[in-house]
Amino acid sequence: MSGGGDAPGINAVLRAIVRKAIQDYGYETVGIRDGWKGLIEGEFIPLDLKSLVGLLPKGGSMLGTSRTNPFKSEDGAKRILRNVSEQGIEAVIAIGGEDTLGVASKLYEMGSQLSESPKRSTTI
């Protein structure tokens, strides 16, 4: 997932993560649409090697991005933890700046397993 504003290179990072996860580790990968907002709302898309074709020259983020902070709503963080559990997500790779990574850290502190090493799948 990518949070915050669009920035050059996000698609290249997404491509590298998905390729490494699939080719080197055999992980199943899914993308989270529109940053933390997508994880709150359960907006996932499958990512495979075919979905990466032609991605490098495109700007922005193929997943979309938002400045949503789940801790600024009453149940945002709880919804994320519920969606992670219901979807069987074992890891989330957060791409973004201070706010995006601050949310990831807080979720980890809440007891989520978002920052632990994945066993079989990776979510971006």
Contacts in CASP RR format, 6 or more apart in sequence:
PFRMAT RR
TARGET T0000
AUTHOR 0000-0000-0000
METHOD contacts of the structure
MODEL  1
MSGGGDAPGINAVLRAIVRKAIQDYGYETVGIRDGWKGLIEGEFIPLDLK
SLVGLLPKGGSMLGTSRTNPFKSEDGAKRILRNVSEQGIEAVIAIGGEDT
LGVASKLYEMGSQLSESPKRSTTI
1 31 0 8 1.000
1 32 0 8 1.000
1 35 0 8 1.000
1 36 0 8 1.000
1 38 0 8 1.000
1 39 0 8 1.000
1 63 0 8 1.000
1 92 0 8 1.000
1 93 0 8 1.000
1 94 0 8 1.000
1 95 0 8 1.000
1 123 0 8 1.000
1 124 0 8 1.000
2 10 0 8 1.000
2 14 0 8 1.000
2 35 0 8 1.000
2 61 0 8 1.000
2 63 0 8 1.000
2 64 0 8 1.000
2 65 0 8 1.000
2 94 0 8 1.000
2 95 0 8 1.000
2 96 0 8 1.000
2 100 0 8 1.000
3 35 0 8 1.000
3 36 0 8 1.000
3 65 0 8 1.000
3 66 0 8 1.000
3 67 0 8 1.000
3 68 0 8 1.000
3 94 0 8 1.000
3 95 0 8 1.000
3 96 0 8 1.000
3 97 0 8 1.000
3 99 0 8 1.000
3 100 0 8 1.000
4 35 0 8 1.000
4 65 0 8 1.000
4 66 0 8 1.000
4 67 0 8 1.000
4 96 0 8 1.000
4 97 0 8 1.000
4 99 0 8 1.000
4 100 0 8 1.000
5 65 0 8 1.000
5 67 0 8 1.000
6 59 0 8 1.000
6 60 0 8 1.000
6 61 0 8 1.000
6 64 0 8 1.000
6 65 0 8 1.000
7 60 0 8 1.000
7 96 0 8 1.000
8 59 0 8 1.000
8 60 0 8 1.000
9 59 0 8 1.000
9 60 0 8 1.000
10 59 0 8 1.000
10 60 0 8 1.000
10 61 0 8 1.000
10 65 0 8 1.000
10 95 0 8 1.000
11 55 0 8 1.000
11 56 0 8 1.000
11 58 0 8 1.000
11 59 0 8 1.000
11 60 0 8 1.000
11 61 0 8 1.000
11 62 0 8 1.000
12 55 0 8 1.000
12 56 0 8 1.000
13 95 0 8 1.000
14 47 0 8 1.000
14 55 0 8 1.000
14 61 0 8 1.000
14 62 0 8 1.000
14 63 0 8 1.000
14 95 0 8 1.000
14 124 0 8 1.000
15 52 0 8 1.000
15 55 0 8 1.000
15 56 0 8 1.000
17 29 0 8 1.000
17 93 0 8 1.000
17 122 0 8 1.000
17 124 0 8 1.000
18 29 0 8 1.000
18 47 0 8 1.000
18 48 0 8 1.000
18 49 0 8 1.000
18 51 0 8 1.000
18 52 0 8 1.000
18 124 0 8 1.000
19 49 0 8 1.000
19 52 0 8 1.000
21 27 0 8 1.000
21 29 0 8 1.000
21 122 0 8 1.000
22 29 0 8 1.000
22 48 0 8 1.000
22 49 0 8 1.000
23 49 0 8 1.000
25 118 0 8 1.000
25 122 0 8 1.000
26 120 0 8 1.000
27 118 0 8 1.000
27 120 0 8 1.000
27 121 0 8 1.000
27 122 0 8 1.000
28 120 0 8 1.000
28 121 0 8 1.000
28 122 0 8 1.000
29 46 0 8 1.000
29 47 0 8 1.000
29 48 0 8 1.000
29 121 0 8 1.000
29 122 0 8 1.000
29 123 0 8 1.000
29 124 0 8 1.000
30 44 0 8 1.000
30 45 0 8 1.000
30 46 0 8 1.000
30 47 0 8 1.000
30 87 0 8 1.000
30 89 0 8 1.000
30 121 0 8 1.000
30 123 0 8 1.000
30 124 0 8 1.000
31 44 0 8 1.000
31 45 0 8 1.000
31 46 0 8 1.000
31 47 0 8 1.000
31 63 0 8 1.000
31 123 0 8 1.000
31 124 0 8 1.000
32 38 0 8 1.000
32 39 0 8 1.000
32 42 0 8 1.000
32 43 0 8 1.000
32 44 0 8 1.000
32 63 0 8 1.000
32 92 0 8 1.000
32 123 0 8 1.000
32 124 0 8 1.000
33 43 0 8 1.000
33 44 0 8 1.000
33 45 0 8 1.000
33 63 0 8 1.000
33 64 0 8 1.000
34 43 0 8 1.000
34 63 0 8 1.000
34 64 0 8 1.000
34 65 0 8 1.000
34 66 0 8 1.000
34 68 0 8 1.000
35 63 0 8 1.000
35 64 0 8 1.000
35 65 0 8 1.000
35 66 0 8 1.000
35 68 0 8 1.000
35 100 0 8 1.000
36 66 0 8 1.000
36 68 0 8 1.000
36 69 0 8 1.000
36 70 0 8 1.000
36 80 0 8 1.000
36 100 0 8 1.000
36 103 0 8 1.000
37 43 0 8 1.000
37 66 0 8 1.000
37 68 0 8 1.000
38 44 0 8 1.000
38 66 0 8 1.000
38 68 0 8 1.000
39 70 0 8 1.000
39 80 0 8 1.000
39 83 0 8 1.000
39 84 0 8 1.000
39 92 0 8 1.000
40 68 0 8 1.000
40 70 0 8 1.000
40 73 0 8 1.000
40 76 0 8 1.000
40 79 0 8 1.000
40 80 0 8 1.000
40 83 0 8 1.000
41 79 0 8 1.000
42 83 0 8 1.000
42 87 0 8 1.000
44 87 0 8 1.000
44 123 0 8 1.000
45 51 0 8 1.000
45 63 0 8 1.000
47 124 0 8 1.000
51 62 0 8 1.000
55 62 0 8 1.000
61 95 0 8 1.000
63 124 0 8 1.000
67 99 0 8 1.000
69 99 0 8 1.000
69 103 0 8 1.000
70 76 0 8 1.000
70 77 0 8 1.000
70 79 0 8 1.000
70 80 0 8 1.000
70 103 0 8 1.000
70 107 0 8 1.000
71 77 0 8 1.000
71 103 0 8 1.000
71 106 0 8 1.000
77 106 0 8 1.000
77 107 0 8 1.000
77 110 0 8 1.000
80 107 0 8 1.000
80 112 0 8 1.000
81 107 0 8 1.000
81 110 0 8 1.000
81 112 0 8 1.000
83 89 0 8 1.000
84 92 0 8 1.000
84 112 0 8 1.000
84 113 0 8 1.000
84 114 0 8 1.000
87 123 0 8 1.000
88 121 0 8 1.000
89 114 0 8 1.000
89 121 0 8 1.000
89 123 0 8 1.000
90 113 0 8 1.000
90 116 0 8 1.000
90 118 0 8 1.000
90 119 0 8 1.000
90 120 0 8 1.000
90 121 0 8 1.000
90 122 0 8 1.000
90 123 0 8 1.000
91 113 0 8 1.000
91 114 0 8 1.000
91 115 0 8 1.000
91 116 0 8 1.000
91 117 0 8 1.000
91 118 0 8 1.000
91 121 0 8 1.000
91 122 0 8 1.000
91 123 0 8 1.000
92 104 0 8 1.000
92 114 0 8 1.000
92 115 0 8 1.000
92 123 0 8 1.000
92 124 0 8 1.000
93 122 0 8 1.000
93 123 0 8 1.000
93 124 0 8 1.000
94 100 0 8 1.000
94 101 0 8 1.000
94 103 0 8 1.000
94 104 0 8 1.000
94 114 0 8 1.000
95 124 0 8 1.000
104 114 0 8 1.000
104 115 0 8 1.000
105 115 0 8 1.000
107 114 0 8 1.000
108 114 0 8 1.000
108 115 0 8 1.000
END
